[in-house]
Amino acid sequence: MTQPVDAAGADTSALGALSAMPDVVDHVAVARLYGEPLFAMPQDLYIPPDALEVFLEAFEGPLDLLLYLIRKQNFNILDIPMLSVTKQYLVYVEQIRKRNLELAAEYLLMAAMLIEIKSRMLLPPKKTADGQEAEDPRAELVRRLIEYEQMKLAAARLNALPQYGRDFLKAEVFIEQSLQPRFPDVSQDDLREAWAAILKRAKLVQHHKITREELSVREHMSIVLRKLQGRRFVGFEDLFDAASGAPVLVVTFIALLELAKETLVEITQAEAFAPIYVRLAYSPT
């Protein structure tokens, strides 16, 4: 916690002390400013109000302050003397309220809780509906203080552990390498495995040659007409030779479409999903 000094009082006492100082004390500098000796204090010296503050303790919150007050006076945390603790707590809150109202808001909330607990303890205890004694008004505060103390002790134990960069550093040793590199020896097994890997990659590389075959649609149109000559109906599948290869099948299909386009053949089907038949187109003599 901080023990502020009144700004007016600080200025008055400081200026009074400065006025009592002689300009030169046996040619000994009264102070040093940026390394240079100062034999006389400046007359227009201004001391900010926040310059004269003594930081006694640093607290992380209301629970931290309350736990400090209890442990400092060796109070039993399970039987807190609310009157004494509340008085000391309010003195500290009043000090920080004058200096930093925003910071004091959190502490004021805890102060209100302490006053409420103290007031409830002055009243006669009321029994519960089932006839049992009412819970101690300090029970909830005690529970929070015990939990906070446990977490604070655990954090202190963790902070006591060695930390990289704070307590120790990684050892680094520079080893000068030899100017002439030394290569490892190659064994027969290494050569055999390397040769096997080359053969394996060679088997994966295959060449596929594509040859160009010239097929005539007109020629295959004649072939289809010859197959239909003298026959009433020919099944659609019978016009294609699967063994001749895909290019021939494609050209035969195109030839059949050209014949249908020129109305030289008729493609019929009795019903849906029925077999497809092809025949020569009827032409009257």
HUFEN-V371852 format. One record per backbone hydrogen bond with DSSP energy under -1.0 kcal/mol. NH is the residue of the N-H (numbers start at 1). CO is the residue of the C=O. Records with the same first field share a line. If there is no record, write none. Layout:
# HUFEN-V371852
NH=CO / CO
This chain:
# HUFEN-V371852
3=54
10=6
11=7
12=8
13=9
14=10
15=11
16=12
17=13
18=14
19=15
20=16
28=25
30=38
31=38
33=36
36=33
38=31
51=48
53=51
56=1
57=1
65=61
66=62
67=63
68=64
69=65
70=66
71=67
72=68
73=69
75=70
79=76
82=80
85=81
86=82
87=83
88=84
89=85
90=86
91=87
92=88
93=89
94=90
95=91
96=92
97=93
98=94
100=96
104=100
108=104
109=105
110=106
111=107
112=108
113=109
114=110
115=111
116=112
117=113
118=114
119=115
120=116
121=117
128=132
131=128
139=136
142=138
143=139
144=140
145=141
146=142
147=143
148=144
149=145
150=146
151=147
152=148
153=149
154=150
155=151
156=152
157=153
158=154
159=155
160=156
165=168
166=163
167=163
168=163
191=187
192=188
193=189
194=190
195=191
196=192
197=193
198=194
199=195
200=196
201=197
202=198
203=199
220=216
221=217
222=218
223=219
224=220
225=221
226=222
227=223
228=224
229=225
231=228
234=278
236=276
240=237
244=241
245=242
249=245
250=246
251=247
252=248
253=249
254=250
255=251
256=252
257=253
258=254
259=255
260=256
261=257
262=258
263=260
264=259
266=279
268=277
274=271
277=268
278=234
279=266
281=264
